[in-house]
Amino acid sequence: MMDKNYLTPRQIVDELDKYIVGQADAKRNVAIALRNRWRRMNVQSELRAEIIPNNILMIGATGVGKTEIARRLARLADAPFVKVEASKFTEVGYVGRDVESMVRDLVEQSVNMVKARKKEEVRDKAAQLVEDAILDALIPPMRQPMRTGFVGQTENAEEVPASDIELNERTRQVFREKLKNGELEERKIEINIKPSGNPNIGMIGAGMMDEVSMMNLQEMLSGMLPKKAKKKKVTVAEARRILLEEEASRLIDMDEVKEEAIRLAENSGIIFIDEIDKVASGYKKGGGGPDVSREGVQRDLLPIVEGSTVNTKYGVIKTDHVLFIAAGAFHISKPSDLIPELQGRFPIRVELSNLTQEDFVRILKEPRNALTRQYQALFEAEQVSIAFTDEAIQEIARTAFTLNAEVENIGARRLQTVMSRLLNELLFDVPDKIKPGSTISIDAPMVKEKLSALAKNKDLSEYIL
């Protein structure tokens, strides 16, 4: 098993090939960018701080794999990943999301990742504490009263016979074994549950406050409010789930989590900015001069991408070494319509090619998450087996490619439309008409028959995604 943090560029491309067909140039560039992070962290001189990532601009039509490449890359690196649409942002001073929110989202993602990892590390210890708590709820322990004269001690406290204490301990031991063997999972017990999360406190006149100040103030106010635990009767299985989460959270040091999360986001974070072409000044058809708001969004993006500090509720994060991957179709505008300063911050440009009919065949057959495998898994859940002949896959690919060419090119997403149209009737008939244990074979004549209406109707407004 190879360590994900030390994958070579070639290994990274091999991993991406398992899920994404074609686009070799884009895969090579993101693989180099990911490996360069490890290289930078292993630079021994003061140059380490000077080496900045080569941000990437992906140019290609919708559905060719831009987002999937970035998402799979983040999973390979086990890195915090955030996908945002540039068109959702507005220039500072306008109502809408400001660009700094994507950095705050990245830190939130990073905190969740670190917290999950830390919880996993203390899970065994937490499980032991939870077992003791459940056992106490089932068979409360019997203790001998203390005789040291503590305040509140009654002088004539009734002495518990040693035989009763011994019997109690033996009973607890028997129940502990039953708990470990899973024999008491449906038994009902009463536990104290702490209220989860902070109440959302609305504030009058808070419109001018920035997002971080609002979050910090809400956190402070919620911390001042009393959190009263409430009793709830649940099964042992449910109690274990609830208490395990509580105990694991109690065992981890949140200050340590925050520090590690900030470091992880700063050095390994990946922000994918989609629809970057929609904030280019030439996006509007017919021209008419630059759009001030669009250009404003670009100018707001600029300091974040080139490296700045952003306040978050977990602390200050520097974006100097965050990897930014921008993507856009650039059907109407051109990359050169972006302001020159922003263009300069995305030195690596990759053009993704449109998918061919042969690519569609490979997409249906090769990836680990191929649509044919997904549908086979859905049918297997009903104990029904489904198989696709090579001719059927060729016909599905041909139909999808034709629809993209004649209607609107939505890339590989067209395959979902076609597969849904092909198999929906069968999915409806399982398990009423098509009984468990059946085998369905999808061949070319069946594909042609089911998809004939799609192929004939060039309007297809009902089926376009």
Contacts in CASP RR format, 6 or more apart in sequence:
PFRMAT RR
TARGET T0000
AUTHOR 0000-0000-0000
METHOD contacts of the structure
MODEL  1
MMDKNYLTPRQIVDELDKYIVGQADAKRNVAIALRNRWRRMNVQSELRAE
IIPNNILMIGATGVGKTEIARRLARLADAPFVKVEASKFTEVGYVGRDVE
SMVRDLVEQSVNMVKARKKEEVRDKAAQLVEDAILDALIPPMRQPMRTGF
VGQTENAEEVPASDIELNERTRQVFREKLKNGELEERKIEINIKPSGNPN
IGMIGAGMMDEVSMMNLQEMLSGMLPKKAKKKKVTVAEARRILLEEEASR
LIDMDEVKEEAIRLAENSGIIFIDEIDKVASGYKKGGGGPDVSREGVQRD
LLPIVEGSTVNTKYGVIKTDHVLFIAAGAFHISKPSDLIPELQGRFPIRV
ELSNLTQEDFVRILKEPRNALTRQYQALFEAEQVSIAFTDEAIQEIARTA
FTLNAEVENIGARRLQTVMSRLLNELLFDVPDKIKPGSTISIDAPMVKEK
LSALAKNKDLSEYIL
2 11 0 8 1.000
4 76 0 8 1.000
4 77 0 8 1.000
4 78 0 8 1.000
5 38 0 8 1.000
5 77 0 8 1.000
5 78 0 8 1.000
6 38 0 8 1.000
7 15 0 8 1.000
7 34 0 8 1.000
7 35 0 8 1.000
7 76 0 8 1.000
8 35 0 8 1.000
9 28 0 8 1.000
9 31 0 8 1.000
9 32 0 8 1.000
9 34 0 8 1.000
9 35 0 8 1.000
10 31 0 8 1.000
12 27 0 8 1.000
12 30 0 8 1.000
12 31 0 8 1.000
12 34 0 8 1.000
12 35 0 8 1.000
12 73 0 8 1.000
12 76 0 8 1.000
13 24 0 8 1.000
13 27 0 8 1.000
13 28 0 8 1.000
13 31 0 8 1.000
15 72 0 8 1.000
15 76 0 8 1.000
16 27 0 8 1.000
16 30 0 8 1.000
16 31 0 8 1.000
16 69 0 8 1.000
16 72 0 8 1.000
16 73 0 8 1.000
16 76 0 8 1.000
17 27 0 8 1.000
18 367 0 8 1.000
18 368 0 8 1.000
19 68 0 8 1.000
19 72 0 8 1.000
19 367 0 8 1.000
19 368 0 8 1.000
19 369 0 8 1.000
20 27 0 8 1.000
20 65 0 8 1.000
20 68 0 8 1.000
20 69 0 8 1.000
20 72 0 8 1.000
20 367 0 8 1.000
21 355 0 8 1.000
21 359 0 8 1.000
21 362 0 8 1.000
21 363 0 8 1.000
21 366 0 8 1.000
21 367 0 8 1.000
22 353 0 8 1.000
22 359 0 8 1.000
22 362 0 8 1.000
23 64 0 8 1.000
23 65 0 8 1.000
23 69 0 8 1.000
23 352 0 8 1.000
23 353 0 8 1.000
25 350 0 8 1.000
25 351 0 8 1.000
25 352 0 8 1.000
26 58 0 8 1.000
26 66 0 8 1.000
26 69 0 8 1.000
26 350 0 8 1.000
26 352 0 8 1.000
27 69 0 8 1.000
29 56 0 8 1.000
29 348 0 8 1.000
29 350 0 8 1.000
30 56 0 8 1.000
30 69 0 8 1.000
30 70 0 8 1.000
30 73 0 8 1.000
30 325 0 8 1.000
32 54 0 8 1.000
33 53 0 8 1.000
33 54 0 8 1.000
33 56 0 8 1.000
33 323 0 8 1.000
33 348 0 8 1.000
34 73 0 8 1.000
34 76 0 8 1.000
34 77 0 8 1.000
34 323 0 8 1.000
36 51 0 8 1.000
36 53 0 8 1.000
36 54 0 8 1.000
37 53 0 8 1.000
37 77 0 8 1.000
37 267 0 8 1.000
37 268 0 8 1.000
37 321 0 8 1.000
37 323 0 8 1.000
40 48 0 8 1.000
40 51 0 8 1.000
40 321 0 8 1.000
41 48 0 8 1.000
41 267 0 8 1.000
43 51 0 8 1.000
52 320 0 8 1.000
52 321 0 8 1.000
53 321 0 8 1.000
53 322 0 8 1.000
53 323 0 8 1.000
53 324 0 8 1.000
54 347 0 8 1.000
54 348 0 8 1.000
55 305 0 8 1.000
55 323 0 8 1.000
55 324 0 8 1.000
55 325 0 8 1.000
55 326 0 8 1.000
55 345 0 8 1.000
55 346 0 8 1.000
55 347 0 8 1.000
55 348 0 8 1.000
56 323 0 8 1.000
56 324 0 8 1.000
56 325 0 8 1.000
56 326 0 8 1.000
56 346 0 8 1.000
56 348 0 8 1.000
56 349 0 8 1.000
56 350 0 8 1.000
57 276 0 8 1.000
57 326 0 8 1.000
57 327 0 8 1.000
57 335 0 8 1.000
57 346 0 8 1.000
57 348 0 8 1.000
57 349 0 8 1.000
57 350 0 8 1.000
58 66 0 8 1.000
58 69 0 8 1.000
58 325 0 8 1.000
58 326 0 8 1.000
58 327 0 8 1.000
58 328 0 8 1.000
58 350 0 8 1.000
58 352 0 8 1.000
59 327 0 8 1.000
59 328 0 8 1.000
59 329 0 8 1.000
59 330 0 8 1.000
59 335 0 8 1.000
59 349 0 8 1.000
59 350 0 8 1.000
59 351 0 8 1.000
59 352 0 8 1.000
60 66 0 8 1.000
60 327 0 8 1.000
60 328 0 8 1.000
60 329 0 8 1.000
60 330 0 8 1.000
60 351 0 8 1.000
60 352 0 8 1.000
60 354 0 8 1.000
61 329 0 8 1.000
61 331 0 8 1.000
61 352 0 8 1.000
61 354 0 8 1.000
61 409 0 8 1.000
61 411 0 8 1.000
62 329 0 8 1.000
62 409 0 8 1.000
62 410 0 8 1.000
62 411 0 8 1.000
62 413 0 8 1.000
63 355 0 8 1.000
63 410 0 8 1.000
63 411 0 8 1.000
63 412 0 8 1.000
63 413 0 8 1.000
64 352 0 8 1.000
64 353 0 8 1.000
64 354 0 8 1.000
64 355 0 8 1.000
64 411 0 8 1.000
64 412 0 8 1.000
65 352 0 8 1.000
65 412 0 8 1.000
66 274 0 8 1.000
66 327 0 8 1.000
66 328 0 8 1.000
66 352 0 8 1.000
67 83 0 8 1.000
67 272 0 8 1.000
67 274 0 8 1.000
67 327 0 8 1.000
70 81 0 8 1.000
70 83 0 8 1.000
70 270 0 8 1.000
70 272 0 8 1.000
70 325 0 8 1.000
70 327 0 8 1.000
71 81 0 8 1.000
71 83 0 8 1.000
71 272 0 8 1.000
73 270 0 8 1.000
74 80 0 8 1.000
74 81 0 8 1.000
74 269 0 8 1.000
74 270 0 8 1.000
75 81 0 8 1.000
77 268 0 8 1.000
77 270 0 8 1.000
78 113 0 8 1.000
79 264 0 8 1.000
79 268 0 8 1.000
79 269 0 8 1.000
79 270 0 8 1.000
80 106 0 8 1.000
80 107 0 8 1.000
80 109 0 8 1.000
80 110 0 8 1.000
80 113 0 8 1.000
80 264 0 8 1.000
80 265 0 8 1.000
80 268 0 8 1.000
80 269 0 8 1.000
80 270 0 8 1.000
81 106 0 8 1.000
81 109 0 8 1.000
81 269 0 8 1.000
81 270 0 8 1.000
81 271 0 8 1.000
81 272 0 8 1.000
82 102 0 8 1.000
82 105 0 8 1.000
82 106 0 8 1.000
82 109 0 8 1.000
82 270 0 8 1.000
82 271 0 8 1.000
82 272 0 8 1.000
83 272 0 8 1.000
83 274 0 8 1.000
84 102 0 8 1.000
84 105 0 8 1.000
84 271 0 8 1.000
84 272 0 8 1.000
84 273 0 8 1.000
84 274 0 8 1.000
85 273 0 8 1.000
85 274 0 8 1.000
85 275 0 8 1.000
85 278 0 8 1.000
86 273 0 8 1.000
86 274 0 8 1.000
86 275 0 8 1.000
86 276 0 8 1.000
86 278 0 8 1.000
86 279 0 8 1.000
86 297 0 8 1.000
86 301 0 8 1.000
86 326 0 8 1.000
87 275 0 8 1.000
87 278 0 8 1.000
87 279 0 8 1.000
88 96 0 8 1.000
88 97 0 8 1.000
89 96 0 8 1.000
89 97 0 8 1.000
89 98 0 8 1.000
89 99 0 8 1.000
89 279 0 8 1.000
89 297 0 8 1.000
89 300 0 8 1.000
89 301 0 8 1.000
90 96 0 8 1.000
90 97 0 8 1.000
90 98 0 8 1.000
90 293 0 8 1.000
90 297 0 8 1.000
91 292 0 8 1.000
91 293 0 8 1.000
91 296 0 8 1.000
91 297 0 8 1.000
91 299 0 8 1.000
91 300 0 8 1.000
92 98 0 8 1.000
92 296 0 8 1.000
92 300 0 8 1.000
94 293 0 8 1.000
98 211 0 8 1.000
98 300 0 8 1.000
99 297 0 8 1.000
99 300 0 8 1.000
99 301 0 8 1.000
99 304 0 8 1.000
100 211 0 8 1.000
100 304 0 8 1.000
100 310 0 8 1.000
101 211 0 8 1.000
102 271 0 8 1.000
102 273 0 8 1.000
102 304 0 8 1.000
103 271 0 8 1.000
103 304 0 8 1.000
103 310 0 8 1.000
103 312 0 8 1.000
103 317 0 8 1.000
103 319 0 8 1.000
103 322 0 8 1.000
104 211 0 8 1.000
104 212 0 8 1.000
104 310 0 8 1.000
104 312 0 8 1.000
104 313 0 8 1.000
106 265 0 8 1.000
106 269 0 8 1.000
106 271 0 8 1.000
106 317 0 8 1.000
106 322 0 8 1.000
107 261 0 8 1.000
107 262 0 8 1.000
107 265 0 8 1.000
107 312 0 8 1.000
107 314 0 8 1.000
107 315 0 8 1.000
107 317 0 8 1.000
108 312 0 8 1.000
108 314 0 8 1.000
109 265 0 8 1.000
110 261 0 8 1.000
110 262 0 8 1.000
110 264 0 8 1.000
110 265 0 8 1.000
110 269 0 8 1.000
111 257 0 8 1.000
111 258 0 8 1.000
111 261 0 8 1.000
111 314 0 8 1.000
113 261 0 8 1.000
113 264 0 8 1.000
114 257 0 8 1.000
114 260 0 8 1.000
114 261 0 8 1.000
114 264 0 8 1.000
115 252 0 8 1.000
115 257 0 8 1.000
115 261 0 8 1.000
118 252 0 8 1.000
118 256 0 8 1.000
118 257 0 8 1.000
119 126 0 8 1.000
119 248 0 8 1.000
119 249 0 8 1.000
119 252 0 8 1.000
122 248 0 8 1.000
122 251 0 8 1.000
122 252 0 8 1.000
123 244 0 8 1.000
123 248 0 8 1.000
125 251 0 8 1.000
126 244 0 8 1.000
126 247 0 8 1.000
126 248 0 8 1.000
126 251 0 8 1.000
127 244 0 8 1.000
129 247 0 8 1.000
130 239 0 8 1.000
130 240 0 8 1.000
130 243 0 8 1.000
130 244 0 8 1.000
130 247 0 8 1.000
131 176 0 8 1.000
131 179 0 8 1.000
131 180 0 8 1.000
133 191 0 8 1.000
133 243 0 8 1.000
133 247 0 8 1.000
134 179 0 8 1.000
134 189 0 8 1.000
134 236 0 8 1.000
134 239 0 8 1.000
134 240 0 8 1.000
134 243 0 8 1.000
135 172 0 8 1.000
135 175 0 8 1.000
135 176 0 8 1.000
135 179 0 8 1.000
137 189 0 8 1.000
137 190 0 8 1.000
137 191 0 8 1.000
137 239 0 8 1.000
138 175 0 8 1.000
138 179 0 8 1.000
138 184 0 8 1.000
138 187 0 8 1.000
138 189 0 8 1.000
138 236 0 8 1.000
139 168 0 8 1.000
139 171 0 8 1.000
139 172 0 8 1.000
139 175 0 8 1.000
141 168 0 8 1.000
141 172 0 8 1.000
142 160 0 8 1.000
142 164 0 8 1.000
142 165 0 8 1.000
142 168 0 8 1.000
142 169 0 8 1.000
143 160 0 8 1.000
143 165 0 8 1.000
144 159 0 8 1.000
144 160 0 8 1.000
144 162 0 8 1.000
144 165 0 8 1.000
145 153 0 8 1.000
145 157 0 8 1.000
145 158 0 8 1.000
145 159 0 8 1.000
145 160 0 8 1.000
146 153 0 8 1.000
175 184 0 8 1.000
178 184 0 8 1.000
179 236 0 8 1.000
184 236 0 8 1.000
185 235 0 8 1.000
185 236 0 8 1.000
185 237 0 8 1.000
186 235 0 8 1.000
186 236 0 8 1.000
186 237 0 8 1.000
187 235 0 8 1.000
187 236 0 8 1.000
188 233 0 8 1.000
188 234 0 8 1.000
188 235 0 8 1.000
188 236 0 8 1.000
189 233 0 8 1.000
189 234 0 8 1.000
189 235 0 8 1.000
189 236 0 8 1.000
189 239 0 8 1.000
190 231 0 8 1.000
190 232 0 8 1.000
190 233 0 8 1.000
191 231 0 8 1.000
191 232 0 8 1.000
191 234 0 8 1.000
191 239 0 8 1.000
191 242 0 8 1.000
191 243 0 8 1.000
192 229 0 8 1.000
192 230 0 8 1.000
192 231 0 8 1.000
192 232 0 8 1.000
193 229 0 8 1.000
193 230 0 8 1.000
193 231 0 8 1.000
193 232 0 8 1.000
193 242 0 8 1.000
194 227 0 8 1.000
194 229 0 8 1.000
194 246 0 8 1.000
195 227 0 8 1.000
195 228 0 8 1.000
195 229 0 8 1.000
195 230 0 8 1.000
197 222 0 8 1.000
198 218 0 8 1.000
198 219 0 8 1.000
198 222 0 8 1.000
198 223 0 8 1.000
199 222 0 8 1.000
199 225 0 8 1.000
200 218 0 8 1.000
201 218 0 8 1.000
201 221 0 8 1.000
201 222 0 8 1.000
202 218 0 8 1.000
203 209 0 8 1.000
203 214 0 8 1.000
203 217 0 8 1.000
203 218 0 8 1.000
206 214 0 8 1.000
209 217 0 8 1.000
212 311 0 8 1.000
212 312 0 8 1.000
212 313 0 8 1.000
215 313 0 8 1.000
216 313 0 8 1.000
219 313 0 8 1.000
234 242 0 8 1.000
258 314 0 8 1.000
258 315 0 8 1.000
261 314 0 8 1.000
262 314 0 8 1.000
262 315 0 8 1.000
262 316 0 8 1.000
262 317 0 8 1.000
265 317 0 8 1.000
265 322 0 8 1.000
266 317 0 8 1.000
266 318 0 8 1.000
266 319 0 8 1.000
266 320 0 8 1.000
266 321 0 8 1.000
266 322 0 8 1.000
267 321 0 8 1.000
269 322 0 8 1.000
269 323 0 8 1.000
270 322 0 8 1.000
270 323 0 8 1.000
270 324 0 8 1.000
270 325 0 8 1.000
271 322 0 8 1.000
271 323 0 8 1.000
271 324 0 8 1.000
271 325 0 8 1.000
272 325 0 8 1.000
272 326 0 8 1.000
272 327 0 8 1.000
273 301 0 8 1.000
273 324 0 8 1.000
273 325 0 8 1.000
273 326 0 8 1.000
273 327 0 8 1.000
274 326 0 8 1.000
274 327 0 8 1.000
274 328 0 8 1.000
275 327 0 8 1.000
275 328 0 8 1.000
276 326 0 8 1.000
276 327 0 8 1.000
276 328 0 8 1.000
276 338 0 8 1.000
277 283 0 8 1.000
277 328 0 8 1.000
277 329 0 8 1.000
277 330 0 8 1.000
277 331 0 8 1.000
277 332 0 8 1.000
277 333 0 8 1.000
277 335 0 8 1.000
277 337 0 8 1.000
278 294 0 8 1.000
278 328 0 8 1.000
278 333 0 8 1.000
279 294 0 8 1.000
279 295 0 8 1.000
279 297 0 8 1.000
279 298 0 8 1.000
279 301 0 8 1.000
279 338 0 8 1.000
280 294 0 8 1.000
280 298 0 8 1.000
280 330 0 8 1.000
280 333 0 8 1.000
280 334 0 8 1.000
280 335 0 8 1.000
280 337 0 8 1.000
280 338 0 8 1.000
281 289 0 8 1.000
281 290 0 8 1.000
281 291 0 8 1.000
281 294 0 8 1.000
281 295 0 8 1.000
281 333 0 8 1.000
281 337 0 8 1.000
281 338 0 8 1.000
281 339 0 8 1.000
282 289 0 8 1.000
282 290 0 8 1.000
282 291 0 8 1.000
282 332 0 8 1.000
282 333 0 8 1.000
282 334 0 8 1.000
282 337 0 8 1.000
283 291 0 8 1.000
283 294 0 8 1.000
283 332 0 8 1.000
283 333 0 8 1.000
283 337 0 8 1.000
284 291 0 8 1.000
284 332 0 8 1.000
285 332 0 8 1.000
295 339 0 8 1.000
298 338 0 8 1.000
298 339 0 8 1.000
298 342 0 8 1.000
299 339 0 8 1.000
301 342 0 8 1.000
302 339 0 8 1.000
302 341 0 8 1.000
302 342 0 8 1.000
302 345 0 8 1.000
304 310 0 8 1.000
304 319 0 8 1.000
305 319 0 8 1.000
305 324 0 8 1.000
305 342 0 8 1.000
305 345 0 8 1.000
305 346 0 8 1.000
306 345 0 8 1.000
307 318 0 8 1.000
307 319 0 8 1.000
307 320 0 8 1.000
307 322 0 8 1.000
308 318 0 8 1.000
308 319 0 8 1.000
309 316 0 8 1.000
309 317 0 8 1.000
309 318 0 8 1.000
309 319 0 8 1.000
310 316 0 8 1.000
310 317 0 8 1.000
310 319 0 8 1.000
324 345 0 8 1.000
324 346 0 8 1.000
326 346 0 8 1.000
335 343 0 8 1.000
335 349 0 8 1.000
336 343 0 8 1.000
354 409 0 8 1.000
354 411 0 8 1.000
355 363 0 8 1.000
355 401 0 8 1.000
355 404 0 8 1.000
355 411 0 8 1.000
355 412 0 8 1.000
356 401 0 8 1.000
357 397 0 8 1.000
357 398 0 8 1.000
357 401 0 8 1.000
358 397 0 8 1.000
360 396 0 8 1.000
360 397 0 8 1.000
360 400 0 8 1.000
360 401 0 8 1.000
360 412 0 8 1.000
360 415 0 8 1.000
361 393 0 8 1.000
361 394 0 8 1.000
361 397 0 8 1.000
363 370 0 8 1.000
363 371 0 8 1.000
363 397 0 8 1.000
363 412 0 8 1.000
363 415 0 8 1.000
364 370 0 8 1.000
364 371 0 8 1.000
364 372 0 8 1.000
364 388 0 8 1.000
364 393 0 8 1.000
364 396 0 8 1.000
364 397 0 8 1.000
364 415 0 8 1.000
365 372 0 8 1.000
365 393 0 8 1.000
371 415 0 8 1.000
371 416 0 8 1.000
371 419 0 8 1.000
372 388 0 8 1.000
372 393 0 8 1.000
372 419 0 8 1.000
375 386 0 8 1.000
375 419 0 8 1.000
375 423 0 8 1.000
376 385 0 8 1.000
376 386 0 8 1.000
376 387 0 8 1.000
378 427 0 8 1.000
379 385 0 8 1.000
379 386 0 8 1.000
379 426 0 8 1.000
379 427 0 8 1.000
379 430 0 8 1.000
379 440 0 8 1.000
382 430 0 8 1.000
382 431 0 8 1.000
382 436 0 8 1.000
383 431 0 8 1.000
383 436 0 8 1.000
383 437 0 8 1.000
384 430 0 8 1.000
384 431 0 8 1.000
384 434 0 8 1.000
384 436 0 8 1.000
384 437 0 8 1.000
384 438 0 8 1.000
384 439 0 8 1.000
384 440 0 8 1.000
385 437 0 8 1.000
385 438 0 8 1.000
385 439 0 8 1.000
385 440 0 8 1.000
386 426 0 8 1.000
386 439 0 8 1.000
386 440 0 8 1.000
386 441 0 8 1.000
386 442 0 8 1.000
387 439 0 8 1.000
387 440 0 8 1.000
387 441 0 8 1.000
387 442 0 8 1.000
388 442 0 8 1.000
389 441 0 8 1.000
389 442 0 8 1.000
389 443 0 8 1.000
389 444 0 8 1.000
391 443 0 8 1.000
391 444 0 8 1.000
392 442 0 8 1.000
392 443 0 8 1.000
392 444 0 8 1.000
392 446 0 8 1.000
392 447 0 8 1.000
394 444 0 8 1.000
395 444 0 8 1.000
395 447 0 8 1.000
395 448 0 8 1.000
395 451 0 8 1.000
396 415 0 8 1.000
396 418 0 8 1.000
396 419 0 8 1.000
396 422 0 8 1.000
396 447 0 8 1.000
396 451 0 8 1.000
397 415 0 8 1.000
399 418 0 8 1.000
399 447 0 8 1.000
399 451 0 8 1.000
399 454 0 8 1.000
399 455 0 8 1.000
400 414 0 8 1.000
400 415 0 8 1.000
400 417 0 8 1.000
400 418 0 8 1.000
402 455 0 8 1.000
403 414 0 8 1.000
403 417 0 8 1.000
403 418 0 8 1.000
403 454 0 8 1.000
403 455 0 8 1.000
403 460 0 8 1.000
404 410 0 8 1.000
404 411 0 8 1.000
404 414 0 8 1.000
406 458 0 8 1.000
407 458 0 8 1.000
407 460 0 8 1.000
407 464 0 8 1.000
408 464 0 8 1.000
410 464 0 8 1.000
410 465 0 8 1.000
413 465 0 8 1.000
414 465 0 8 1.000
416 465 0 8 1.000
417 463 0 8 1.000
417 464 0 8 1.000
417 465 0 8 1.000
418 451 0 8 1.000
418 454 0 8 1.000
421 450 0 8 1.000
421 451 0 8 1.000
421 454 0 8 1.000
421 463 0 8 1.000
422 442 0 8 1.000
422 447 0 8 1.000
422 450 0 8 1.000
422 451 0 8 1.000
423 442 0 8 1.000
425 450 0 8 1.000
426 434 0 8 1.000
426 440 0 8 1.000
434 440 0 8 1.000
454 460 0 8 1.000
454 463 0 8 1.000
END
